Amino acid sequence: MVASVWRAVRGTGTDIVVLHGWGLNANIWTPVVEPLAREGRLHRLDLPGYGDSPWPDNRELSFENLCQLTLEALPEKCHLIGWSLGGLVATQLALNHPERFHSLTTVASSPYFPAQDSWPGIEPHVLNTFAKQLSKDFKRTVERFLALQSLGSPHARDDVKQIKEWLFAKPMASVEVLDAGLDMLATVDLRQQLKHLQVPLLRIYGRLDALVPVAVAEQVTQRLPAELASEQPVIAAHCSHAPFISDAEGFMAALRPFLQRVNSELEIT
C-alpha cells in the first residue's frame, strides 16, 4: 500500500474500501462508518488529489493515473465500494484487476456520466458550466455542485449543510485536480467494457438523483454479463445522489446482505 494516500481504518476482518466522489473527501462516508466497520475492516481513502492525499508532482492528472495511484493504496484484496466518480474509478479497477476484489459496489454512479442520444446522464452544458466557473470561484462552484447532488432529497438543505462541513474540514482539492475530475466525468466511457466484469456486483441508485438518472440502471443491466445482470439494482426511493447520507439505514440494509452473501459464497471469514 502507498503511504501518500490518506486513509482511516476501523474495524476488523475482511477489508472493505470506500471511494468518494468529485470534489469531496473520505469524510463523506461518516454516516455509515460505524455499521460498515461492523462488517469488516473499513478503509476510507482520500482519493489522490483530494483532501489529505496530495497529487504527486511527477504524475500527469489523468484518469489512468488516478486509478493506478488508488490501486497502489488498496489492501491486497477487498470489497470495493465507489460513489459517483469513485464508482467510475472502482469499476475501472475491477475491470482491470478482478483478482484484487471480492466484490464491487457502485453507488449513484455510471459507466458514462454525460447525457448522450438515448443515454441518460448529466447534460453536457452543466459540466461545461462548472468547468468554466472553476477558475473564477472554485469554492462556490463546488458548493453549487453539492447543491445539485442533493436536488430532490426531502432534506436537501440539511444534506448540503452537512456535506459542506465534511468537505471544508479537510484541504480543498486544487483547481487543476477539480478541473481534471470534471474532464473525467465528461469523457471516461466504460460502457463497452461492462461485459467483461467478473466480480460480484451491487448497484445502488437514488430515484431522485439529478446527476445519475435512475434510468441508467436498466441501460447498465443490458450491458452486463448475464450472471451479474441477474443481481437486481437497488433503487433508494427517497434519495438523490447520496443515498448513504439521505438514508443511511436503508443503504446498509441493501449493502449488508450483499457483503455477507459474497463472504459466505467465497468462504471469507
Secondary structure as GFF3:
##gff-version 3
##sequence-region A 1 269
A	DSSP	beta_strand	7	10	.	.	.	ID=ss1
A	DSSP	beta_strand	15	19	.	.	.	ID=ss2
A	DSSP	three_ten_helix	26	32	.	.	.	ID=ss3
A	DSSP	alpha_helix	33	37	.	.	.	ID=ss4
A	DSSP	beta_strand	41	45	.	.	.	ID=ss5
A	DSSP	alpha_helix	63	72	.	.	.	ID=ss6
A	DSSP	beta_strand	78	83	.	.	.	ID=ss7
A	DSSP	alpha_helix	85	96	.	.	.	ID=ss8
A	DSSP	three_ten_helix	98	100	.	.	.	ID=ss9
A	DSSP	beta_strand	101	107	.	.	.	ID=ss10
A	DSSP	alpha_helix	124	134	.	.	.	ID=ss11
A	DSSP	alpha_helix	138	150	.	.	.	ID=ss12
A	DSSP	alpha_helix	156	168	.	.	.	ID=ss13
A	DSSP	alpha_helix	175	187	.	.	.	ID=ss14
A	DSSP	three_ten_helix	191	196	.	.	.	ID=ss15
A	DSSP	beta_strand	201	206	.	.	.	ID=ss16
A	DSSP	alpha_helix	216	221	.	.	.	ID=ss17
A	DSSP	alpha_helix	226	229	.	.	.	ID=ss18
A	DSSP	beta_strand	234	236	.	.	.	ID=ss19
A	DSSP	alpha_helix	243	246	.	.	.	ID=ss20
A	DSSP	alpha_helix	248	265	.	.	.	ID=ss21
###
